[in-house]
Amino acid sequence: MSTTALEQTVRWPTLLVLASLAAVAPVSTDLYLPGFPELGDDLGASASAVQLTLTAFLVGLALGQLVMGPLSDRYGRRAPLVASATVCVLAGIVCALAPTLTVLAVARFVQGLSGAGGMVIGRAVIADLVTGKAAARAFTLMLTVGGVAPVLAPLVGGLLADAVGWRGMLWTVAGLCAAMLVGVVVVLRETHPPSARATSATSYADGIRTVARTRGYWPPVATMALSFAMMMAYISASPFVYQNVVGLSAVAYGVAFGVNAVGLISAGWISARSVERLEPRRIVRFCVSVQVTATLTFVVLAAVDAPTWLLPVPIFVAVTTNGGVMGNSAAAAMSQVRAVAGSGSAVLGFSQFALGALVSPLVGLGGEDSAVVPAVVMASASALAFVASRGVSRAGPRGGSPRRTADRAATPRPDPSPAEGASGPPR
C-alpha cells in the first residue's frame, strides 16, 4: 500500500466513534457538577467529600491511560477497548444507583479507569491507520470534540439539574458510555494485527522505555499538555472571572462559555482543513504564538484594572487557538512512536491530565474577585507551550535526524482492516 493510500483510511463513521471516545471522559467529569449540592444533601456528605467523587474519577482517568495503552500494544486495540467500554457502562450504572458516597467514589474511580481506555486506545487507532497530514487532520477533528466537551458539559448539566437531578445526570453519563460501547462494537475493527503486537513479558516496560528514549516525541507532548493546562486553568477560573469580575449573570456566563466553545470548534475545523496546504507544525507554532500574546494581554488588562468588559476578548482568542494546537501536536507526537502507539498514547494522556489537574487549583489562589492569578497561570502555561513548540521541528529520535524520523513515520503499514478500505479522507 502506498503512503497516499495509507493516509486516506479514516472514514467518518470511525472518526465519529473515536471522537465520542475522546469526549466521554470529560463529559463524565463535568456533566454532573451542577448536581453537587443536591448530591451532598441526598447522601449526607459535605462539599469537600462530594468533591472526592470527582477526584476519584480523575485519578482513575490518569492511571487508566498508563494501563490501557500498553495493554493495547500487546493484545490489540479492539478487545481491550470493548472490555473497557463494558466496564465503563457497568460502573456508570453503579454510580447512578449508589446508596452511599463511598460506593459512588469507588464506582467513579472504576469509571475513570475504564473510561481512559477509550481516550488512549482511540489515539492509538488513529496512529495505526494514518500518518502525516491525514493524522493531523484526524487528531484535530477528534480532539476538538474532546476539548469542547468539558466546556459545554457543565451547561448541559445545568439544564438537566432541575429536571432529572444528580442521579439522572449520572444515568445520562451511563447512557453515553453505552452508546460509546455500541459504536465500538459496530464500527471499529482491529487496527493492530498480531504480527505487530508486543509479545514479551516485559512489553510494558519496553514500550514505556521506547517512548521515554524518543526525543522527537517529547516537545509535541509538552506543547499539547501545556496548552491543555491553559484550557483547564480557564475552565476552573471562568465562573469567578466572568461572574465576579466581569459582572455577567449566570445566563450571560453561559452565553460567553458557548461563544468560546464555538471559537474552539471553528479553529479546530479550520486547522483540519488547512493541513492540506500548511505544515501541521507551522500551524502549531502560529497558534501557540497567538495564544501567548492573548494570555499576556489578559495579564496586562487584569493587572492595570482595565475596563472589565475587555477581559473576555483575550480569553476568547486564547481558548480558540487551542483548536489548532491539540490535534496537530498529538499527531506530531504519535508519529514518533507508531511501533508502540498504545504506550505513546498512554504517556501523552497521562501528561495532559496530570498537568491539567495540577494547575486547576492554582487559579483560586488570588481569591474569587480577581482575574490576575488566573491570567498569570494561563500565560505561564502558554509561555511554556511556546518554548516547547520551538523544539517540535528540531526534535528527532536519539541518534537520528528529524528527516529520518519523518521518513520512518511515513513508512506504509499493512492495511489493518478491509472495512476501512482506501476511501477518501473525511469530508
Secondary structure, DSSP 8 states (H G I E B T S, - for coil): --HHHHTT---HHHHHHHHHHHHHHHHHHHTTGGGHHHHHHHHT--HHHHHHHHHHHHHHHHHHHHHHHHHHHHH-SHHHHHHHHHHHHHHHHHHHH-SSHHHHHHHHHHHHHHHHHHHHHHHHHHHHH--HHHHHHHHHHHHHHHHHHHHHHHHHHHHHHHHHHHHHHHHHHHHHHHHHHHHHHHH----S-GGGS--STTHHHHHHHHHHT-GGGHHHHHHHHHHHHHHHHHHHHHHIIIIIIS---HHHHHHHHHHHHHHHHHHHHHHHHHTTTS-HHHHHHHHHHHHHHHHHHHHHHHHTT--GGGTHHHHHHHHHHHHHHHHHHHHHHHTT-GGGHHHHHHHHHHHHHHHHHHHGGGGGGG-SS-SHHHHHHHHHHHHHHHHHHHTTTT---TTS-HHHHHHHHTS------TTTTT-----
